[in-house]
Amino acid sequence: MPRPRKWRRVCCLPESSRFGPLDLRSDETVTMTVDEYETIRLIDLDGFTQEQCAAQMDISRTTVQGIYDSARKKLAQSLVGGIVLIIEGGEYRLCDGQGRGCGGNGCRKRRCRRHLENTENETEDDHENHDSHE
């Protein structure tokens, strides 16, 4: 019997989901998943260690390492190759603000406007990877 899927906890969706060269000469794209984006945000922007990132996302450190390596490679492909980067999909669920990485004061998602806007407007059918998966 296959192992049950472990959803990665993500605090918020990115403010923008498409990045790339301004001249857009190519239709080629690189797709980064939302959980890959979250590892970049936590480790590179917020200064988390891989262990802290793993606790925040509710996954193992070795899983974080694999996700992070994949995300960094995709960033490099986009920057060096001038390829459009799209952030979408992945095995994630949005944080409910009660997780152990939230520090007891609620999740940091409260600082994330896009998450708040999306949760007010979305239905469970619109985003199959969000809160409906436990």
C-alpha positions as CSV (number, residue, x, y, z in Angstrom):
1,M,0.0,0.0,0.0
2,P,1.5,3.4,-0.9
3,R,2.4,5.8,1.7
4,P,-0.3,8.6,2.3
5,R,0.5,11.9,0.8
6,K,2.0,14.5,3.2
7,W,0.8,18.0,2.3
8,R,3.3,20.8,2.8
9,R,2.0,23.7,4.9
10,V,2.3,27.0,3.2
11,C,1.6,30.4,4.9
12,C,0.5,32.3,1.8
13,L,0.5,32.4,-1.9
14,P,2.9,34.6,-3.8
15,E,1.9,38.2,-4.5
16,S,2.7,37.6,-8.2
17,S,2.8,34.2,-9.9
18,R,4.6,35.1,-13.1
19,F,8.1,36.5,-13.5
20,G,10.5,36.9,-16.4
21,P,12.2,39.1,-18.9
22,L,10.5,42.3,-19.9
23,D,11.0,41.8,-23.6
24,L,9.3,38.3,-23.5
25,R,10.9,37.0,-26.7
26,S,10.3,33.3,-25.9
27,D,7.2,31.3,-25.0
28,E,9.4,28.9,-22.9
29,T,8.5,28.7,-19.2
30,V,9.7,27.1,-16.0
31,T,7.1,26.1,-13.4
32,M,7.9,26.4,-9.7
33,T,5.4,24.8,-7.3
34,V,4.0,26.8,-4.4
35,D,5.8,24.6,-1.9
36,E,9.1,25.3,-3.7
37,Y,8.3,29.0,-3.6
38,E,7.7,28.6,0.2
39,T,11.1,27.1,0.8
40,I,12.8,29.9,-1.0
41,R,10.8,32.5,1.0
42,L,11.5,30.8,4.3
43,I,15.2,30.0,3.8
44,D,16.5,32.8,1.6
45,L,14.2,35.7,2.5
46,D,13.3,35.0,6.2
47,G,16.6,33.4,7.1
48,F,15.2,30.1,8.4
49,T,17.5,27.0,8.6
50,Q,16.4,23.9,6.7
51,E,15.3,22.5,10.1
52,Q,13.2,25.5,10.9
53,C,11.7,25.5,7.4
54,A,10.8,21.8,7.8
55,A,9.1,22.5,11.1
56,Q,7.1,25.4,9.6
57,M,6.0,23.4,6.6
58,D,5.4,20.2,8.7
59,I,7.7,18.0,6.6
60,S,11.1,16.4,7.1
61,R,14.4,18.3,6.7
62,T,15.4,15.9,3.9
63,T,12.2,16.7,2.0
64,V,12.9,20.4,2.5
65,Q,16.4,19.9,1.1
66,G,15.0,18.3,-2.1
67,I,12.3,20.9,-2.6
68,Y,14.8,23.7,-2.0
69,D,17.4,22.3,-4.4
70,S,14.7,22.0,-7.1
71,A,13.5,25.5,-6.5
72,R,17.0,27.0,-6.7
73,K,17.6,25.2,-10.0
74,K,14.4,26.6,-11.5
75,L,15.3,30.1,-10.3
76,A,18.7,29.8,-12.0
77,Q,17.2,28.5,-15.2
78,S,14.8,31.4,-15.3
79,L,17.4,34.1,-14.5
80,V,20.3,32.8,-16.6
81,G,18.2,31.6,-19.5
82,G,15.8,34.6,-19.6
83,I,12.9,32.2,-19.2
84,V,9.5,33.1,-17.7
85,L,9.0,31.6,-14.2
86,I,5.5,30.6,-13.3
87,I,4.5,29.7,-9.7
88,E,1.6,27.3,-9.4
89,G,0.5,23.9,-8.2
90,G,2.3,21.5,-5.9
91,E,1.4,19.4,-2.9
92,Y,0.5,22.0,-0.3
93,R,-2.3,23.3,1.9
94,L,-2.6,26.8,3.3
95,C,-1.8,27.3,6.9
96,D,-4.8,27.8,9.3
97,G,-2.7,29.9,11.7
98,Q,-2.6,27.3,14.4
99,G,0.5,25.3,13.5
100,R,3.6,24.8,15.7
101,G,5.6,27.2,13.5
102,C,3.1,30.0,14.1
103,G,4.5,30.9,17.5
104,G,1.2,30.9,19.2
105,N,0.4,34.4,17.9
106,G,-1.3,33.2,14.7
107,C,0.3,32.5,11.4
108,R,2.4,35.1,9.6
109,K,0.0,34.7,6.7
110,R,-1.8,37.7,8.2
111,R,0.9,39.8,6.6
112,C,0.1,38.2,3.2
113,R,-2.6,40.1,1.4
114,R,-2.9,37.7,-1.5
115,H,-3.8,34.8,0.8
116,L,-6.5,36.8,2.6
117,E,-8.0,38.0,-0.7
118,N,-7.9,34.5,-2.2
119,T,-9.5,32.8,0.8
120,E,-12.4,35.3,0.8
121,N,-13.1,34.6,-2.9
122,E,-12.2,30.9,-3.4
123,T,-14.2,27.8,-3.3
124,E,-12.9,24.3,-2.6
125,D,-13.4,23.3,-6.2
126,D,-11.2,26.2,-7.4
127,H,-8.1,25.2,-5.6
128,E,-7.9,21.5,-5.0
129,N,-4.5,21.7,-3.2
130,H,-5.6,24.1,-0.5
131,D,-7.2,23.7,2.9
132,S,-9.5,20.8,1.9
133,H,-6.7,18.3,2.2
134,E,-5.6,17.4,5.7
